[in-house]
Amino acid sequence: AMIKHLYPNANFLEAENGEEAYRLFVGHRPDMILMDLQMPVLNGYEATQKIRQSPQGDQPPIIAFTAGVVSGEKERCLAAGMNDY
C-alpha cells in the first residue's frame, strides 16, 4: 500500500507463489521485483534462481522482502541472485 501511494501510476503484479512469480516475470518483464522469501511451490530463493537463469533474467533488480530475521539470510539472498535484502 505504501509503494502504491508513492507511485500511483506504477503497475503492480502480485504472485501467490514462486512459480507464478516466475511466470509473471516471463510474461511481463517487470522493471523491479520485490521477492518474498517464504512462498509455496518455489520459495523466493528458487524463484530468483529460475528468473536469473532465464533470458533477460539478469536485468531487473530483485529485492528480498521478508518478515523473518535469520542470521546469514542477507548473504543467502545475495548468493541466490538477489540485489538487496
C-alpha positions, 0 to 999 in steps of 0.5 A, a space after each residue: 500500500 505504501 509503494 502504491 501511494 508513492 507511485 500511483 501510476 506504477 503497475 503492480 503484479 502480485 504472485 501467490 507463489 514462486 512459480 507464478 512469480 516466475 511466470 509473471 516475470 516471463 510474461 511481463 518483464 517487470 522493471 523491479 521485483 520485490 521477492 518474498 522469501 517464504 512462498 509455496 511451490 518455489 520459495 523466493 530463493 528458487 524463484 530468483 534462481 529460475 528468473 536469473 537463469 532465464 533470458 533477460 533474467 539478469 536485468 531487473 533488480 530483485 529485492 528480498 522482502 521478508 518478515 523473518 530475521 535469520 542470521 546469514 539470510 542477507 548473504 543467502 539472498 545475495 548468493 541466490 541472485 538477489 540485489 538487496 535484502 
